[in-house]
Amino acid sequence: MRTVTATIIALLITTPASAEGFSTVRERQGFVSIIDGRDLTRFGIKLKVTPEGAIRGRAFGRDVRGAWQWRSGYFCRSLYWGSLDLGPNCQAVKVDGGTIRFISDRGDGDHADLNLR
């Protein structure tokens, strides 16, 4: 069970980053226009990130909930997966067509790509 949990957390959090073809989202208004009314999906994950600052959905059979703010050009979120607190993190955001990329640690860490549906 511990290995499965670690794998799921890795998918929820990030994978190694590369930025080919992606444009950086620098402003809150631009971010909101991308996510408003859309689901963010990936195998086993379906999330809503609302313009009002909520994050909610499901990932691998567990509820996901959290909150976000836009601070100094970064998507700063706190997140729970079930009862597990994934903690706060400020992330760079990039977009390429129907894919949105969140890069942890203010763009210096790993990334997670989600489909915009």
Steps between C-alpha positions, in 0.01 A plus 500: 500500500783741582647462148161562338449810713848632412433445130165678513650793690777526239239518223300761689802711573731485200737342248827638353448828312582618149333801339505446123199666336355634825422867564532639852184629669607811692175660614206380708252620237670289232499196727132542583410531132673166437341300785157662535226244432744223412609177662868423545551131427764234484474123532324443833469873576216747440518844664318832496705810576254784544554871437396558863801307633372147565647170386282192511466166329612138514831325450540126505184443701555772761362849533733789421435838658696815546531869439712723281611860460699675231815655653777681313443307178452158663211264573530446874294212630435292808367152428357191668472158339254316722627572851861544383618862511723558196588841640543838337696560182535793260520383141580645162223442246546437131253412228525332160167462322287266709772427755569699815828441684562576866871514596565473872731714710445821301598327177815335634351158579313221330185545298153357452322526165121496499257503209251787476152357434 
